[in-house]
Amino acid sequence: MLSVKTPDEVLMIIEKEFSASDLCEEVDISEASGRILAEDVKSSEYVPGFDRSSVDGFAIRAKDSFGCTESIPAILKLTAEVEMGKEYTDALPKGCCVSVPTGGKVPEGADSVVMIEYTERYSKDEVAVIKPVAPGENMVYKGDECIPGQLIAPKGTLIKAQHIGVFASLGINKLTVAKRPVAGIISIGDELVPINETPSDGQVRDVNSYLLSAICKEAGCIPRTYGFVKDNEELIRELLKTAISECDLVLISGGSSVGQKDATAKLIEEWGPLLFHGIAMKPGKPTILGKCGNKALVGLPGHPGASFFVSKIFVKAIIDRLTGRKGSEHFVTAVLTEAVPANQGRTVYTGVSLEYSNGKTYAGPVQSKSGLVGSFTRSDGYICVPRDCEGFGKGTEVKVYLF
């Protein structure tokens, strides 16, 4: 009989028991996408470094255009043309304008830019403005992006393309990032055969070694697979010993239930405290979590579908703790297209596919039998039915956690 924890209790245990490693490294920003910042990044300068135009047009003093119309335009003297990438230091006199391209520097004294579509050239040095502009219109001011000392990205941020763009604009070419944890992956089962072999009756291919490796990569880990081992306590012990010595966390799929040959919990406990054995969830109830120093030892169900869900929710949470990643949960709100029943006493996780129609997002449950993983290729995310809920009816608005 398993003494189970609720999913919320499991997440609290992970939060309490595991912490970010102090190990970090410096990488070039061209190699930083997908890494986790190990320190805050702050701006050392203004970006942009000057007031600039967001349109092709004429820099003016806004009040010189007030009241103008197509029939009564404001006639301004054209004093200069700003070239891209060239310094322009002259101030703008009253009643005058300067031609500026998109991104060009707006001269001192100008407080707006009128789009070229709302002007007419009367002569070489006269421009007619036929639509008034407000102060600040079509302007990007110095420091609109960032100012010296401003926090650009805090420690724990997952670096994405938009961060790279801002870092490049600040002249930052090196970043200090958390070292990627190494995740050891072991599959257990007398029924397992390599994926390049045709299974005979009663045998299955070793799916989990590849499935867990892919999940770990997506979560920011370096997977190290140890293949599969028969359900033999001594063989598992030796392989686990090697994996613990070489890795930052170890994932063992199979051998986590309470069957006679399932020794995973016992072997994990030999290396440190067993934090729990069993989660009140479906799928994934027989999950195990132990600890060796700051290393997580996770016993996962052998069924790929259950292993997938547990890894996406809890193994990912462990990896986030080890890397210091913050705010990694992404979800959308959607309306269920059909009812989703639930088992009393267990939190139920169900894959759903999303559709968009008439301005609304709809979630259709993807039916799957226990242990099967193929249905997740048709799923965009999953919903969670709490253990004290009998299910969700058709039309219920739910939170969909995206894969």
C-alpha positions in Angstrom: 0.0 0.0 0.0 1.5 3.3 -1.0 1.4 6.3 1.3 0.7 9.0 -1.2 1.2 12.8 -1.4 -1.0 15.2 -3.3 0.5 17.0 -6.3 0.6 20.2 -4.4 2.4 18.5 -1.5 4.9 17.1 -4.0 5.7 20.5 -5.5 6.2 21.9 -2.0 8.6 19.1 -1.2 10.6 19.8 -4.3 10.7 23.5 -3.5 11.9 22.7 0.0 14.4 19.9 -0.7 16.2 21.1 -3.8 18.1 24.3 -4.6 19.9 25.9 -7.5 23.5 24.8 -8.0 26.2 27.5 -7.6 27.9 26.1 -10.7 27.8 28.6 -13.6 29.7 29.4 -16.8 30.2 32.3 -19.2 28.8 31.9 -22.7 28.7 34.1 -25.8 25.2 35.5 -26.5 25.1 33.6 -29.7 25.1 30.4 -27.6 22.9 31.7 -24.8 19.4 31.1 -26.1 17.6 28.5 -23.9 20.0 28.9 -21.0 19.2 30.2 -17.5 20.7 33.5 -16.3 22.9 32.9 -13.2 23.0 36.7 -12.4 20.9 39.8 -12.9 21.6 41.7 -16.2 21.3 45.5 -15.9 21.7 48.2 -18.4 24.8 50.3 -18.5 23.5 52.9 -21.0 20.5 54.5 -22.6 18.8 52.5 -25.4 18.1 54.2 -27.8 20.9 56.6 -27.2 19.1 59.5 -28.9 15.5 60.6 -29.8 14.5 59.0 -33.0 11.7 58.8 -35.5 9.4 55.8 -35.8 8.2 56.8 -39.3 9.5 58.4 -42.5 8.5 62.1 -42.3 9.4 65.5 -40.9 10.5 66.4 -37.4 8.6 69.5 -36.2 7.4 71.4 -33.2 3.9 70.0 -32.6 2.4 73.4 -31.9 3.5 74.5 -35.4 0.9 72.0 -36.8 -2.0 72.8 -34.5 -5.2 73.7 -36.4 -3.9 72.8 -39.8 -6.1 71.0 -42.4 -5.9 70.0 -46.0 -7.5 73.3 -47.0 -5.4 75.4 -44.5 -2.1 73.6 -44.2 0.8 74.7 -41.9 3.7 75.9 -44.1 7.1 75.0 -42.6 10.6 75.8 -43.9 12.7 72.7 -44.6 16.1 73.3 -43.1 17.9 69.9 -43.5 17.6 66.2 -44.2 18.9 63.7 -41.5 20.8 60.8 -42.9 20.7 57.3 -41.2 23.7 56.7 -39.1 24.9 60.3 -39.4 25.3 62.7 -36.5 23.0 65.7 -36.6 23.6 68.4 -33.9 21.7 71.5 -35.1 18.6 72.6 -33.1 15.3 73.0 -34.9 14.1 76.7 -35.2 10.5 77.6 -34.8 8.4 77.3 -37.9 10.8 74.9 -39.5 11.1 71.1 -40.1 13.7 68.5 -40.8 13.3 65.5 -43.0 14.0 62.2 -41.0 13.8 58.6 -42.0 12.5 55.8 -39.8 15.0 55.3 -37.0 16.7 58.6 -37.8 17.8 61.1 -35.2 15.2 63.8 -34.3 16.9 67.2 -33.8 16.8 69.1 -30.5 13.8 71.3 -30.4 11.5 69.0 -32.3 8.9 67.1 -30.2 7.1 65.1 -32.9 7.3 63.7 -36.4 4.5 64.1 -39.0 4.2 61.2 -41.4 5.3 61.9 -45.0 1.7 60.9 -46.1 0.3 64.0 -44.3 2.6 66.4 -46.0 3.1 68.1 -49.4 6.3 69.5 -50.8 5.5 73.0 -52.1 9.1 73.7 -53.1 12.6 72.6 -52.4 12.6 74.3 -49.0 8.8 74.4 -48.1 6.7 71.6 -46.7 2.9 71.8 -46.1 1.6 69.9 -43.1 -2.1 68.9 -43.6 -2.7 67.0 -40.4 -1.8 68.1 -36.9 0.4 66.0 -34.6 0.5 65.8 -30.8 3.7 66.2 -28.8 5.6 62.9 -28.8 3.7 61.5 -31.8 5.8 59.1 -33.9 8.7 59.5 -31.6 11.0 57.0 -29.8 12.7 58.9 -26.9 16.2 58.4 -25.6 16.0 55.6 -22.9 12.6 54.4 -24.0 14.0 50.8 -24.1 16.2 51.1 -21.0 18.3 53.5 -18.9 21.5 53.0 -17.0 21.0 50.8 -13.9 17.7 49.4 -15.1 17.1 45.6 -14.5 16.8 44.0 -17.9 16.5 40.4 -16.9 16.7 38.9 -13.4 18.6 35.9 -12.3 16.7 32.7 -13.2 15.4 34.0 -16.5 15.1 31.6 -19.4 16.9 33.4 -22.2 14.9 33.8 -25.3 15.3 35.6 -28.6 13.9 38.9 -27.3 16.4 38.9 -24.5 19.2 38.3 -27.0 18.1 41.4 -29.0 18.1 43.7 -25.9 21.5 42.3 -24.7 22.9 43.0 -28.2 21.6 46.5 -28.2 23.5 47.1 -25.0 26.7 45.7 -26.3 26.6 42.7 -24.0 28.3 39.8 -25.7 29.0 37.5 -22.8 26.5 36.2 -20.2 26.8 34.2 -17.0 24.4 31.3 -17.1 23.7 28.2 -14.9 25.4 25.1 -15.9 23.1 22.5 -17.4 22.4 19.7 -14.9 23.1 16.2 -16.2 20.2 13.8 -15.9 20.9 10.1 -15.8 18.2 7.9 -17.3 17.7 4.3 -16.5 14.9 2.0 -17.7 14.0 -1.2 -15.8 12.1 -4.2 -17.0 12.4 -7.8 -18.1 10.1 -7.0 -21.0 12.3 -4.3 -22.6 14.1 -4.7 -25.9 16.1 -2.1 -27.9 14.1 0.1 -30.2 15.8 -1.3 -33.3 14.5 -4.8 -32.5 11.1 -6.3 -33.2 9.5 -7.3 -29.9 8.1 -10.8 -29.5 4.9 -11.5 -27.5 5.2 -10.0 -24.1 8.0 -7.6 -25.0 8.0 -3.8 -25.7 10.6 -1.4 -27.0 12.5 0.8 -24.5 10.5 4.0 -25.2 11.2 5.7 -21.9 15.0 6.2 -22.4 14.2 8.3 -25.5 11.1 9.9 -24.2 12.8 11.1 -20.9 15.9 12.2 -22.8 13.8 14.5 -25.0 11.9 15.9 -22.0 15.1 16.6 -20.1 16.6 18.4 -23.2 13.4 20.6 -23.4 13.7 21.4 -19.7 17.4 22.5 -20.0 19.2 19.3 -18.9 21.9 17.3 -20.5 20.5 13.7 -20.7 22.8 10.7 -20.2 21.1 7.4 -20.9 22.3 4.2 -19.4 20.0 2.0 -21.4 17.7 -0.6 -19.9 18.4 -3.2 -17.3 16.6 -6.4 -16.3 14.5 -6.3 -13.1 17.4 -7.6 -11.0 18.3 -5.8 -7.8 22.1 -6.1 -8.0 22.2 -5.0 -11.6 20.0 -2.0 -10.8 22.1 -1.1 -7.8 25.3 -1.0 -9.8 23.9 1.1 -12.6 22.2 3.5 -10.1 25.6 3.8 -8.3 27.3 4.8 -11.5 24.5 7.2 -12.5 24.5 9.0 -9.1 28.3 9.5 -9.3 28.1 11.0 -12.8 24.9 12.9 -12.8 23.0 15.7 -11.0 19.7 13.9 -11.0 18.7 10.3 -11.9 15.4 9.2 -13.5 14.5 5.5 -13.2 11.5 4.3 -15.1 9.8 1.1 -14.2 10.1 -0.8 -10.9 8.2 1.9 -8.9 5.1 0.0 -7.9 4.7 -2.4 -5.0 5.2 -5.6 -6.8 7.5 -8.3 -5.5 10.2 -7.5 -8.0 10.0 -3.7 -7.7 13.1 -2.7 -5.8 13.5 0.9 -6.9 12.2 2.5 -3.7 14.5 0.3 -1.6 17.5 1.1 -3.7 16.8 4.8 -3.7 16.5 4.8 0.0 20.0 3.3 0.3 21.4 6.6 -1.0 19.4 9.0 1.2 16.0 9.9 2.5 12.9 8.7 0.6 10.8 11.8 0.4 7.7 10.1 -0.8 6.4 7.0 -2.6 3.2 7.6 -4.4 1.3 10.7 -5.7 -2.5 10.9 -5.6 -2.8 11.4 -9.3 -3.8 9.7 -12.5 -1.7 8.7 -14.3 1.5 8.4 -12.3 0.5 7.2 -8.9 3.5 5.0 -8.1 6.1 7.8 -8.5 9.0 7.9 -6.0 11.3 10.7 -5.0 14.5 10.4 -3.0 17.5 12.6 -2.3 21.2 12.1 -2.3 22.8 15.4 -1.2 21.2 17.9 -3.6 20.7 15.2 -6.2 17.1 14.1 -7.0 16.5 10.3 -7.4 13.2 9.9 -9.2 11.4 6.6 -9.7 8.9 6.9 -12.6 6.2 4.6 -13.8 7.2 2.2 -16.5 4.2 3.1 -18.7 5.3 5.9 -21.1 2.1 7.9 -20.8 2.3 8.1 -17.0 6.1 8.7 -17.2 5.4 11.5 -19.6 3.0 13.3 -17.4 5.0 12.9 -14.2 8.1 14.2 -15.9 6.4 17.2 -17.5 5.0 18.3 -14.2 7.4 17.2 -11.4 10.7 16.3 -13.0 10.5 19.6 -14.8 9.9 21.3 -11.4 13.0 19.6 -10.1 15.1 20.8 -13.0 13.8 24.3 -12.6 15.0 24.2 -9.0 18.4 22.9 -9.9 18.9 25.6 -12.6 17.2 28.4 -10.7 14.7 29.0 -13.4 11.8 31.2 -12.5 8.3 31.4 -13.9 8.2 28.5 -16.3 4.5 27.7 -16.3 2.5 28.6 -19.4 -1.2 28.2 -19.8 -4.3 29.5 -21.7 -7.9 29.5 -20.6 -10.3 27.5 -22.8 -13.8 26.1 -22.8 -14.3 22.3 -22.7 -16.0 20.8 -25.7 -17.1 17.7 -23.7 -17.3 16.5 -20.1 -14.2 15.2 -18.3 -15.0 12.7 -15.5 -12.5 12.2 -12.7 -11.6 9.5 -10.1 -12.6 10.5 -6.6 -9.5 11.0 -4.3 -7.0 11.5 -7.1 -6.0 14.5 -9.2 -6.6 13.6 -12.8 -4.5 14.9 -15.7 -5.9 14.8 -19.2 -4.4 15.8 -22.5 -6.5 18.3 -24.6 -6.3 19.7 -28.1 -7.0 23.4 -28.7 -9.2 25.0 -31.3 -10.0 28.7 -31.9 -13.4 29.8 -33.2 -15.4 33.0 -33.0 -12.9 34.6 -30.7 -12.9 31.8 -28.2 -10.5 29.0 -27.4 -11.9 25.5 -27.0 -10.3 22.4 -25.4 -11.2 18.9 -26.6 -10.2 16.0 -24.3 -7.9 13.6 -26.1 -9.0 10.1 -25.1 -6.2 7.6 -24.2 -6.0 4.3 -22.4 -3.6 4.0 -19.5 0.1 3.9 -20.3 -0.2 5.0 -24.0 1.8 8.0 -25.1 0.8 8.4 -28.7 -2.3 10.5 -27.8 0.0 13.3 -26.6 1.1 13.9 -30.2 -2.5 15.1 -30.7 -2.5 17.2 -27.5 -1.5 20.9 -27.2 -1.5 20.7 -23.4 -3.3 19.2 -20.4 -5.9 20.1 -17.8 -5.9 19.2 -14.2 -9.1 18.0 -12.4 -8.6 18.4 -8.6 -8.8 15.4 -6.4 -11.9 16.8 -4.5 -13.8 17.3 -7.8 -15.9 14.8 -9.6 -15.0 16.2 -13.0 -15.7 19.1 -15.3 -18.9 19.4 -17.4 -19.1 20.4 -21.0 -18.7 24.2 -21.4 -16.6 24.6 -18.2 -13.9 27.2 -18.6 -10.6 25.5 -17.7 -6.9 26.3 -17.5 -4.9 24.5 -20.1 -1.2 24.0 -19.3 0.7 24.0 -22.6 3.2 21.3 -23.5 
